[in-house]
Amino acid sequence: MLTVGIKRDGTIHEIKIIKPSDYKFLDEAAKHIVKLAQPFDPLPETKDRVDILYITRTWQFLPGHLLRQK
């Protein structure tokens, strides 16, 4: 499980592994995948002026190069 903080401009503020796997290389692979996906779309303008959007996801790496998200 990891949490990603995305800044208003769509770049990554931080990536935190919340619940590590038993394999450090999988944790690092998940972080690398998120970094490759940036920049994300800019955050929409709202009256609340959110500066960082935090998203928490669970990723499962499965046999056959499959990835499942929750």
PDB file with SEQRES, HELIX, SHEET and CRYST1 records, atoms N, CA, C and O in Angstrom:
SEQRES   1 A   70  MET LEU THR VAL GLY ILE LYS ARG ASP GLY THR ILE HIS          
SEQRES   2 A   70  GLU ILE LYS ILE ILE LYS PRO SER ASP TYR LYS PHE LEU          
SEQRES   3 A   70  ASP GLU ALA ALA LYS HIS ILE VAL LYS LEU ALA GLN PRO          
SEQRES   4 A   70  PHE ASP PRO LEU PRO GLU THR LYS ASP ARG VAL ASP ILE          
SEQRES   5 A   70  LEU TYR ILE THR ARG THR TRP GLN PHE LEU PRO GLY HIS          
SEQRES   6 A   70  LEU LEU ARG GLN LYS                                          
HELIX    1 AA1 LYS A   24  ALA A   37  1                                  14    
SHEET    1 AA1 3 ILE A  12  ILE A  17  0                                        
SHEET    2 AA1 3 LEU A   2  LYS A   7 -1                                        
SHEET    3 AA1 3 ILE A  52  ARG A  57 -1                                        
SHEET    1 AA2 2 TRP A  59  LEU A  62  0                                        
SHEET    2 AA2 2 LEU A  66  GLN A  69 -1                                        
CRYST1    1.000    1.000    1.000  90.00  90.00  90.00 P 1           1          
ATOM      1  N   MET A   1       0.859  -1.165   0.000  1.00  0.00           N  
ATOM      2  CA  MET A   1       0.000   0.000   0.000  1.00  0.00           C  
ATOM      3  C   MET A   1       0.906   1.228   0.000  1.00  0.00           C  
ATOM      4  O   MET A   1       1.861   1.313   0.772  1.00  0.00           O  
ATOM      5  N   LEU A   2       0.589   2.174  -0.877  1.00  0.00           N  
ATOM      6  CA  LEU A   2       1.378   3.400  -0.903  1.00  0.00           C  
ATOM      7  C   LEU A   2       0.473   4.611  -1.046  1.00  0.00           C  
ATOM      8  O   LEU A   2      -0.644   4.529  -1.555  1.00  0.00           O  
ATOM      9  N   THR A   3       0.996   5.734  -0.580  1.00  0.00           N  
ATOM     10  CA  THR A   3       0.302   7.011  -0.699  1.00  0.00           C  
ATOM     11  C   THR A   3       1.164   7.933  -1.546  1.00  0.00           C  
ATOM     12  O   THR A   3       2.373   8.043  -1.342  1.00  0.00           O  
ATOM     13  N   VAL A   4       0.518   8.593  -2.500  1.00  0.00           N  
ATOM     14  CA  VAL A   4       1.205   9.541  -3.372  1.00  0.00           C  
ATOM     15  C   VAL A   4       0.601  10.918  -3.147  1.00  0.00           C  
ATOM     16  O   VAL A   4      -0.618  11.079  -3.184  1.00  0.00           O  
ATOM     17  N   GLY A   5       1.451  11.907  -2.915  1.00  0.00           N  
ATOM     18  CA  GLY A   5       1.023  13.298  -2.833  1.00  0.00           C  
ATOM     19  C   GLY A   5       1.315  13.975  -4.158  1.00  0.00           C  
ATOM     20  O   GLY A   5       2.464  14.020  -4.598  1.00  0.00           O  
ATOM     21  N   ILE A   6       0.273  14.505  -4.801  1.00  0.00           N  
ATOM     22  CA  ILE A   6       0.424  15.166  -6.100  1.00  0.00           C  
ATOM     23  C   ILE A   6       0.185  16.663  -5.917  1.00  0.00           C  
ATOM     24  O   ILE A   6      -0.854  17.083  -5.407  1.00  0.00           O  
ATOM     25  N   LYS A   7       1.171  17.460  -6.342  1.00  0.00           N  
ATOM     26  CA  LYS A   7       1.069  18.914  -6.218  1.00  0.00           C  
ATOM     27  C   LYS A   7       0.122  19.483  -7.267  1.00  0.00           C  
ATOM     28  O   LYS A   7      -0.232  18.812  -8.237  1.00  0.00           O  
ATOM     29  N   ARG A   8      -0.275  20.711  -7.057  1.00  0.00           N  
ATOM     30  CA  ARG A   8      -1.227  21.403  -7.931  1.00  0.00           C  
ATOM     31  C   ARG A   8      -0.807  21.356  -9.407  1.00  0.00           C  
ATOM     32  O   ARG A   8      -1.663  21.283 -10.288  1.00  0.00           O  
ATOM     33  N   ASP A   9       0.486  21.397  -9.678  1.00  0.00           N  
ATOM     34  CA  ASP A   9       0.960  21.400 -11.072  1.00  0.00           C  
ATOM     35  C   ASP A   9       1.058  20.002 -11.685  1.00  0.00           C  
ATOM     36  O   ASP A   9       1.447  19.866 -12.845  1.00  0.00           O  
ATOM     37  N   GLY A  10       0.707  18.958 -10.918  1.00  0.00           N  
ATOM     38  CA  GLY A  10       0.717  17.595 -11.439  1.00  0.00           C  
ATOM     39  C   GLY A  10       1.995  16.820 -11.167  1.00  0.00           C  
ATOM     40  O   GLY A  10       2.107  15.655 -11.548  1.00  0.00           O  
ATOM     41  N   THR A  11       2.957  17.453 -10.514  1.00  0.00           N  
ATOM     42  CA  THR A  11       4.181  16.741 -10.158  1.00  0.00           C  
ATOM     43  C   THR A  11       4.023  16.083  -8.788  1.00  0.00           C  
ATOM     44  O   THR A  11       3.132  16.431  -8.013  1.00  0.00           O  
ATOM     45  N   ILE A  12       4.899  15.134  -8.511  1.00  0.00           N  
ATOM     46  CA  ILE A  12       4.815  14.382  -7.258  1.00  0.00           C  
ATOM     47  C   ILE A  12       5.465  15.170  -6.123  1.00  0.00           C  
ATOM     48  O   ILE A  12       6.590  15.654  -6.248  1.00  0.00           O  
ATOM     49  N   HIS A  13       4.743  15.288  -5.028  1.00  0.00           N  
ATOM     50  CA  HIS A  13       5.260  15.903  -3.809  1.00  0.00           C  
ATOM     51  C   HIS A  13       6.008  14.858  -2.985  1.00  0.00           C  
ATOM     52  O   HIS A  13       7.115  15.107  -2.507  1.00  0.00           O  
ATOM     53  N   GLU A  14       5.388  13.681  -2.824  1.00  0.00           N  
ATOM     54  CA  GLU A  14       6.026  12.604  -2.070  1.00  0.00           C  
ATOM     55  C   GLU A  14       5.347  11.277  -2.383  1.00  0.00           C  
ATOM     56  O   GLU A  14       4.201  11.231  -2.832  1.00  0.00           O  
ATOM     57  N   ILE A  15       6.086  10.204  -2.133  1.00  0.00           N  
ATOM     58  CA  ILE A  15       5.561   8.843  -2.231  1.00  0.00           C  
ATOM     59  C   ILE A  15       5.941   8.144  -0.939  1.00  0.00           C  
ATOM     60  O   ILE A  15       7.115   8.086  -0.576  1.00  0.00           O  
ATOM     61  N   LYS A  16       4.942   7.615  -0.249  1.00  0.00           N  
ATOM     62  CA  LYS A  16       5.199   6.903   1.007  1.00  0.00           C  
ATOM     63  C   LYS A  16       4.673   5.477   0.906  1.00  0.00           C  
ATOM     64  O   LYS A  16       3.534   5.254   0.496  1.00  0.00           O  
ATOM     65  N   ILE A  17       5.504   4.523   1.279  1.00  0.00           N  
ATOM     66  CA  ILE A  17       5.057   3.139   1.393  1.00  0.00           C  
ATOM     67  C   ILE A  17       4.391   3.016   2.760  1.00  0.00           C  
ATOM     68  O   ILE A  17       5.060   3.126   3.788  1.00  0.00           O  
ATOM     69  N   ILE A  18       3.087   2.790   2.778  1.00  0.00           N  
ATOM     70  CA  ILE A  18       2.316   2.720   4.021  1.00  0.00           C  
ATOM     71  C   ILE A  18       2.375   1.317   4.615  1.00  0.00           C  
ATOM     72  O   ILE A  18       2.552   1.148   5.822  1.00  0.00           O  
ATOM     73  N   LYS A  19       2.226   0.330   3.767  1.00  0.00           N  
ATOM     74  CA  LYS A  19       2.290  -1.070   4.197  1.00  0.00           C  
ATOM     75  C   LYS A  19       3.262  -1.771   3.257  1.00  0.00           C  
ATOM     76  O   LYS A  19       2.885  -2.143   2.145  1.00  0.00           O  
ATOM     77  N   PRO A  20       4.504  -1.956   3.687  1.00  0.00           N  
ATOM     78  CA  PRO A  20       5.493  -2.541   2.783  1.00  0.00           C  
ATOM     79  C   PRO A  20       5.208  -4.015   2.487  1.00  0.00           C  
ATOM     80  O   PRO A  20       4.590  -4.728   3.277  1.00  0.00           O  
ATOM     81  N   SER A  21       5.681  -4.432   1.328  1.00  0.00           N  
ATOM     82  CA  SER A  21       5.597  -5.849   0.980  1.00  0.00           C  
ATOM     83  C   SER A  21       6.740  -6.574   1.691  1.00  0.00           C  
ATOM     84  O   SER A  21       7.523  -5.965   2.420  1.00  0.00           O  
ATOM     85  N   ASP A  22       6.818  -7.852   1.468  1.00  0.00           N  
ATOM     86  CA  ASP A  22       7.934  -8.620   2.025  1.00  0.00           C  
ATOM     87  C   ASP A  22       9.185  -8.495   1.166  1.00  0.00           C  
ATOM     88  O   ASP A  22      10.236  -9.038   1.505  1.00  0.00           O  
ATOM     89  N   TYR A  23       9.066  -7.773   0.045  1.00  0.00           N  
ATOM     90  CA  TYR A  23      10.161  -7.661  -0.908  1.00  0.00           C  
ATOM     91  C   TYR A  23      10.423  -6.196  -1.221  1.00  0.00           C  
ATOM     92  O   TYR A  23       9.607  -5.532  -1.861  1.00  0.00           O  
ATOM     93  N   LYS A  24      11.567  -5.698  -0.766  1.00  0.00           N  
ATOM     94  CA  LYS A  24      11.903  -4.285  -0.960  1.00  0.00           C  
ATOM     95  C   LYS A  24      11.911  -3.902  -2.444  1.00  0.00           C  
ATOM     96  O   LYS A  24      11.522  -2.789  -2.798  1.00  0.00           O  
ATOM     97  N   PHE A  25      12.349  -4.814  -3.306  1.00  0.00           N  
ATOM     98  CA  PHE A  25      12.410  -4.476  -4.732  1.00  0.00           C  
ATOM     99  C   PHE A  25      11.016  -4.228  -5.310  1.00  0.00           C  
ATOM    100  O   PHE A  25      10.879  -3.447  -6.252  1.00  0.00           O  
ATOM    101  N   LEU A  26       9.975  -4.877  -4.767  1.00  0.00           N  
ATOM    102  CA  LEU A  26       8.611  -4.601  -5.225  1.00  0.00           C  
ATOM    103  C   LEU A  26       8.140  -3.233  -4.752  1.00  0.00           C  
ATOM    104  O   LEU A  26       7.456  -2.518  -5.484  1.00  0.00           O  
ATOM    105  N   ASP A  27       8.507  -2.869  -3.523  1.00  0.00           N  
ATOM    106  CA  ASP A  27       8.164  -1.536  -3.022  1.00  0.00           C  
ATOM    107  C   ASP A  27       8.818  -0.464  -3.897  1.00  0.00           C  
ATOM    108  O   ASP A  27       8.185   0.526  -4.260  1.00  0.00           O  
ATOM    109  N   GLU A  28      10.079  -0.674  -4.224  1.00  0.00           N  
ATOM    110  CA  GLU A  28      10.793   0.287  -5.069  1.00  0.00           C  
ATOM    111  C   GLU A  28      10.215   0.311  -6.485  1.00  0.00           C  
ATOM    112  O   GLU A  28      10.151   1.370  -7.109  1.00  0.00           O  
ATOM    113  N   ALA A  29       9.795  -0.843  -6.992  1.00  0.00           N  
ATOM    114  CA  ALA A  29       9.184  -0.900  -8.329  1.00  0.00           C  
ATOM    115  C   ALA A  29       7.887  -0.100  -8.359  1.00  0.00           C  
ATOM    116  O   ALA A  29       7.621   0.615  -9.325  1.00  0.00           O  
ATOM    117  N   ALA A  30       7.081  -0.216  -7.310  1.00  0.00           N  
ATOM    118  CA  ALA A  30       5.823   0.539  -7.244  1.00  0.00           C  
ATOM    119  C   ALA A  30       6.102   2.043  -7.253  1.00  0.00           C  
ATOM    120  O   ALA A  30       5.425   2.797  -7.950  1.00  0.00           O  
ATOM    121  N   LYS A  31       7.092   2.473  -6.484  1.00  0.00           N  
ATOM    122  CA  LYS A  31       7.448   3.895  -6.456  1.00  0.00           C  
ATOM    123  C   LYS A  31       7.946   4.351  -7.834  1.00  0.00           C  
ATOM    124  O   LYS A  31       7.622   5.449  -8.288  1.00  0.00           O  
ATOM    125  N   HIS A  32       8.723   3.510  -8.480  1.00  0.00           N  
ATOM    126  CA  HIS A  32       9.262   3.846  -9.802  1.00  0.00           C  
ATOM    127  C   HIS A  32       8.138   3.985 -10.831  1.00  0.00           C  
ATOM    128  O   HIS A  32       8.171   4.888 -11.667  1.00  0.00           O  
ATOM    129  N   ILE A  33       7.151   3.100 -10.771  1.00  0.00           N  
ATOM    130  CA  ILE A  33       6.013   3.167 -11.697  1.00  0.00           C  
ATOM    131  C   ILE A  33       5.271   4.496 -11.544  1.00  0.00           C  
ATOM    132  O   ILE A  33       4.891   5.120 -12.535  1.00  0.00           O  
ATOM    133  N   VAL A  34       5.070   4.918 -10.304  1.00  0.00           N  
ATOM    134  CA  VAL A  34       4.387   6.195 -10.063  1.00  0.00           C  
ATOM    135  C   VAL A  34       5.213   7.347 -10.637  1.00  0.00           C  
ATOM    136  O   VAL A  34       4.665   8.251 -11.268  1.00  0.00           O  
ATOM    137  N   LYS A  35       6.522   7.316 -10.421  1.00  0.00           N  
ATOM    138  CA  LYS A  35       7.385   8.381 -10.937  1.00  0.00           C  
ATOM    139  C   LYS A  35       7.353   8.438 -12.465  1.00  0.00           C  
ATOM    140  O   LYS A  35       7.380   9.520 -13.053  1.00  0.00           O  
ATOM    141  N   LEU A  36       7.293   7.265 -13.103  1.00  0.00           N  
ATOM    142  CA  LEU A  36       7.238   7.234 -14.570  1.00  0.00           C  
ATOM    143  C   LEU A  36       5.938   7.818 -15.110  1.00  0.00           C  
ATOM    144  O   LEU A  36       5.897   8.306 -16.239  1.00  0.00           O  
ATOM    145  N   ALA A  37       4.884   7.770 -14.313  1.00  0.00           N  
ATOM    146  CA  ALA A  37       3.563   8.240 -14.754  1.00  0.00           C  
ATOM    147  C   ALA A  37       3.425   9.760 -14.695  1.00  0.00           C  
ATOM    148  O   ALA A  37       2.498  10.316 -15.283  1.00  0.00           O  
ATOM    149  N   GLN A  38       4.329  10.434 -13.998  1.00  0.00           N  
ATOM    150  CA  GLN A  38       4.212  11.885 -13.898  1.00  0.00           C  
ATOM    151  C   GLN A  38       4.742  12.559 -15.156  1.00  0.00           C  
ATOM    152  O   GLN A  38       5.532  11.940 -15.868  1.00  0.00           O  
ATOM    153  N   PRO A  39       4.359  13.775 -15.466  1.00  0.00           N  
ATOM    154  CA  PRO A  39       3.457  14.608 -14.670  1.00  0.00           C  
ATOM    155  C   PRO A  39       2.002  14.205 -14.891  1.00  0.00           C  
ATOM    156  O   PRO A  39       1.609  13.804 -15.987  1.00  0.00           O  
ATOM    157  N   PHE A  40       1.231  14.318 -13.845  1.00  0.00           N  
ATOM    158  CA  PHE A  40      -0.201  14.077 -13.913  1.00  0.00           C  
ATOM    159  C   PHE A  40      -0.887  15.373 -14.356  1.00  0.00           C  
ATOM    160  O   PHE A  40      -0.259  16.430 -14.399  1.00  0.00           O  
ATOM    161  N   ASP A  41      -2.164  15.283 -14.680  1.00  0.00           N  
ATOM    162  CA  ASP A  41      -2.905  16.497 -15.019  1.00  0.00           C  
ATOM    163  C   ASP A  41      -2.894  17.447 -13.823  1.00  0.00           C  
ATOM    164  O   ASP A  41      -2.946  16.993 -12.680  1.00  0.00           O  
ATOM    165  N   PRO A  42      -2.826  18.746 -14.064  1.00  0.00           N  
ATOM    166  CA  PRO A  42      -2.885  19.699 -12.955  1.00  0.00           C  
ATOM    167  C   PRO A  42      -4.191  19.538 -12.175  1.00  0.00           C  
ATOM    168  O   PRO A  42      -5.217  19.146 -12.730  1.00  0.00           O  
ATOM    169  N   LEU A  43      -4.133  19.844 -10.889  1.00  0.00           N  
ATOM    170  CA  LEU A  43      -5.341  19.780 -10.068  1.00  0.00           C  
ATOM    171  C   LEU A  43      -6.294  20.887 -10.502  1.00  0.00           C  
ATOM    172  O   LEU A  43      -5.855  21.993 -10.816  1.00  0.00           O  
ATOM    173  N   PRO A  44      -7.585  20.602 -10.525  1.00  0.00           N  
ATOM    174  CA  PRO A  44      -8.550  21.629 -10.928  1.00  0.00           C  
ATOM    175  C   PRO A  44      -8.632  22.749  -9.890  1.00  0.00           C  
ATOM    176  O   PRO A  44      -8.403  22.530  -8.701  1.00  0.00           O  
ATOM    177  N   GLU A  45      -8.955  23.928 -10.355  1.00  0.00           N  
ATOM    178  CA  GLU A  45      -9.164  25.057  -9.449  1.00  0.00           C  
ATOM    179  C   GLU A  45     -10.458  24.827  -8.669  1.00  0.00           C  
ATOM    180  O   GLU A  45     -11.499  24.520  -9.250  1.00  0.00           O  
ATOM    181  N   THR A  46     -10.380  24.975  -7.371  1.00  0.00           N  
ATOM    182  CA  THR A  46     -11.563  24.848  -6.520  1.00  0.00           C  
ATOM    183  C   THR A  46     -11.553  25.980  -5.512  1.00  0.00           C  
ATOM    184  O   THR A  46     -10.532  26.633  -5.302  1.00  0.00           O  
ATOM    185  N   LYS A  47     -12.692  26.201  -4.898  1.00  0.00           N  
ATOM    186  CA  LYS A  47     -12.755  27.260  -3.881  1.00  0.00           C  
ATOM    187  C   LYS A  47     -11.928  26.899  -2.649  1.00  0.00           C  
ATOM    188  O   LYS A  47     -11.534  27.781  -1.886  1.00  0.00           O  
ATOM    189  N   ASP A  48     -11.659  25.588  -2.451  1.00  0.00           N  
ATOM    190  CA  ASP A  48     -10.877  25.145  -1.291  1.00  0.00           C  
ATOM    191  C   ASP A  48      -9.377  25.304  -1.498  1.00  0.00           C  
ATOM    192  O   ASP A  48      -8.611  25.218  -0.538  1.00  0.00           O  
ATOM    193  N   ARG A  49      -8.945  25.536  -2.738  1.00  0.00           N  
ATOM    194  CA  ARG A  49      -7.525  25.727  -3.071  1.00  0.00           C  
ATOM    195  C   ARG A  49      -6.644  24.602  -2.518  1.00  0.00           C  
ATOM    196  O   ARG A  49      -5.697  24.850  -1.772  1.00  0.00           O  
ATOM    197  N   VAL A  50      -6.963  23.394  -2.888  1.00  0.00           N  
ATOM    198  CA  VAL A  50      -6.161  22.245  -2.473  1.00  0.00           C  
ATOM    199  C   VAL A  50      -4.790  22.343  -3.136  1.00  0.00           C  
ATOM    200  O   VAL A  50      -4.693  22.475  -4.356  1.00  0.00           O  
ATOM    201  N   ASP A  51      -3.730  22.278  -2.329  1.00  0.00           N  
ATOM    202  CA  ASP A  51      -2.376  22.378  -2.865  1.00  0.00           C  
ATOM    203  C   ASP A  51      -1.769  21.016  -3.178  1.00  0.00           C  
ATOM    204  O   ASP A  51      -0.970  20.887  -4.105  1.00  0.00           O  
ATOM    205  N   ILE A  52      -2.150  19.994  -2.402  1.00  0.00           N  
ATOM    206  CA  ILE A  52      -1.629  18.645  -2.610  1.00  0.00           C  
ATOM    207  C   ILE A  52      -2.774  17.654  -2.465  1.00  0.00           C  
ATOM    208  O   ILE A  52      -3.520  17.687  -1.487  1.00  0.00           O  
ATOM    209  N   LEU A  53      -2.903  16.777  -3.447  1.00  0.00           N  
ATOM    210  CA  LEU A  53      -3.903  15.715  -3.418  1.00  0.00           C  
ATOM    211  C   LEU A  53      -3.194  14.423  -3.028  1.00  0.00           C  
ATOM    212  O   LEU A  53      -2.227  14.024  -3.677  1.00  0.00           O  
ATOM    213  N   TYR A  54      -3.672  13.766  -1.968  1.00  0.00           N  
ATOM    214  CA  TYR A  54      -3.091  12.500  -1.523  1.00  0.00           C  
ATOM    215  C   TYR A  54      -3.986  11.352  -1.966  1.00  0.00           C  
ATOM    216  O   TYR A  54      -5.197  11.368  -1.742  1.00  0.00           O  
ATOM    217  N   ILE A  55      -3.374  10.359  -2.598  1.00  0.00           N  
ATOM    218  CA  ILE A  55      -4.084   9.169  -3.068  1.00  0.00           C  
ATOM    219  C   ILE A  55      -3.401   7.952  -2.463  1.00  0.00           C  
ATOM    220  O   ILE A  55      -2.183   7.808  -2.560  1.00  0.00           O  
ATOM    221  N   THR A  56      -4.181   7.078  -1.841  1.00  0.00           N  
ATOM    222  CA  THR A  56      -3.651   5.845  -1.262  1.00  0.00           C  
ATOM    223  C   THR A  56      -4.208   4.663  -2.043  1.00  0.00           C  
ATOM    224  O   THR A  56      -5.417   4.553  -2.249  1.00  0.00           O  
ATOM    225  N   ARG A  57      -3.312   3.780  -2.474  1.00  0.00           N  
ATOM    226  CA  ARG A  57      -3.702   2.614  -3.272  1.00  0.00           C  
ATOM    227  C   ARG A  57      -2.954   1.382  -2.774  1.00  0.00           C  
ATOM    228  O   ARG A  57      -1.846   1.474  -2.246  1.00  0.00           O  
ATOM    229  N   THR A  58      -3.588   0.230  -2.956  1.00  0.00           N  
ATOM    230  CA  THR A  58      -2.939  -1.054  -2.725  1.00  0.00           C  
ATOM    231  C   THR A  58      -2.647  -1.666  -4.085  1.00  0.00           C  
ATOM    232  O   THR A  58      -3.547  -1.798  -4.916  1.00  0.00           O  
ATOM    233  N   TRP A  59      -1.406  -2.035  -4.314  1.00  0.00           N  
ATOM    234  CA  TRP A  59      -1.013  -2.672  -5.565  1.00  0.00           C  
ATOM    235  C   TRP A  59      -0.599  -4.102  -5.278  1.00  0.00           C  
ATOM    236  O   TRP A  59       0.063  -4.380  -4.277  1.00  0.00           O  
ATOM    237  N   GLN A  60      -0.991  -5.007  -6.160  1.00  0.00           N  
ATOM    238  CA  GLN A  60      -0.564  -6.397  -6.075  1.00  0.00           C  
ATOM    239  C   GLN A  60       0.114  -6.766  -7.388  1.00  0.00           C  
ATOM    240  O   GLN A  60      -0.484  -6.663  -8.460  1.00  0.00           O  
ATOM    241  N   PHE A  61       1.363  -7.195  -7.293  1.00  0.00           N  
ATOM    242  CA  PHE A  61       2.084  -7.685  -8.463  1.00  0.00           C  
ATOM    243  C   PHE A  61       1.822  -9.181  -8.555  1.00  0.00           C  
ATOM    244  O   PHE A  61       2.119  -9.931  -7.625  1.00  0.00           O  
ATOM    245  N   LEU A  62       1.258  -9.615  -9.693  1.00  0.00           N  
ATOM    246  CA  LEU A  62       0.840 -11.002  -9.876  1.00  0.00           C  
ATOM    247  C   LEU A  62       1.694 -11.683 -10.946  1.00  0.00           C  
ATOM    248  O   LEU A  62       2.330 -11.008 -11.755  1.00  0.00           O  
ATOM    249  N   PRO A  63       1.708 -13.020 -10.952  1.00  0.00           N  
ATOM    250  CA  PRO A  63       2.448 -13.733 -11.998  1.00  0.00           C  
ATOM    251  C   PRO A  63       1.959 -13.308 -13.386  1.00  0.00           C  
ATOM    252  O   PRO A  63       0.804 -12.919 -13.561  1.00  0.00           O  
ATOM    253  N   GLY A  64       2.847 -13.391 -14.347  1.00  0.00           N  
ATOM    254  CA  GLY A  64       2.487 -13.019 -15.714  1.00  0.00           C  
ATOM    255  C   GLY A  64       2.538 -11.523 -15.946  1.00  0.00           C  
ATOM    256  O   GLY A  64       1.911 -11.020 -16.878  1.00  0.00           O  
ATOM    257  N   HIS A  65       3.282 -10.800 -15.108  1.00  0.00           N  
ATOM    258  CA  HIS A  65       3.461  -9.351 -15.247  1.00  0.00           C  
ATOM    259  C   HIS A  65       2.150  -8.583 -15.110  1.00  0.00           C  
ATOM    260  O   HIS A  65       1.971  -7.540 -15.739  1.00  0.00           O  
ATOM    261  N   LEU A  66       1.240  -9.091 -14.292  1.00  0.00           N  
ATOM    262  CA  LEU A  66      -0.039  -8.420 -14.055  1.00  0.00           C  
ATOM    263  C   LEU A  66       0.049  -7.565 -12.804  1.00  0.00           C  
ATOM    264  O   LEU A  66       0.795  -7.874 -11.875  1.00  0.00           O  
ATOM    265  N   LEU A  67      -0.718  -6.491 -12.791  1.00  0.00           N  
ATOM    266  CA  LEU A  67      -0.788  -5.583 -11.647  1.00  0.00           C  
ATOM    267  C   LEU A  67      -2.248  -5.373 -11.297  1.00  0.00           C  
ATOM    268  O   LEU A  67      -3.057  -5.028 -12.159  1.00  0.00           O  
ATOM    269  N   ARG A  68      -2.587  -5.583 -10.031  1.00  0.00           N  
ATOM    270  CA  ARG A  68      -3.956  -5.350  -9.562  1.00  0.00           C  
ATOM    271  C   ARG A  68      -3.915  -4.200  -8.560  1.00  0.00           C  
ATOM    272  O   ARG A  68      -3.025  -4.128  -7.712  1.00  0.00           O  
ATOM    273  N   GLN A  69      -4.902  -3.293  -8.674  1.00  0.00           N  
ATOM    274  CA  GLN A  69      -4.994  -2.152  -7.759  1.00  0.00           C  
ATOM    275  C   GLN A  69      -6.289  -2.212  -6.979  1.00  0.00           C  
ATOM    276  O   GLN A  69      -7.303  -2.715  -7.462  1.00  0.00           O  
ATOM    277  N   LYS A  70      -6.239  -1.693  -5.771  1.00  0.00           N  
ATOM    278  CA  LYS A  70      -7.446  -1.561  -4.947  1.00  0.00           C  
ATOM    279  C   LYS A  70      -7.495  -0.162  -4.392  1.00  0.00           C  
ATOM    280  O   LYS A  70      -8.428   0.182  -3.666  1.00  0.00           O  
TER     281      LYS A  70                                                      
END                                                                             
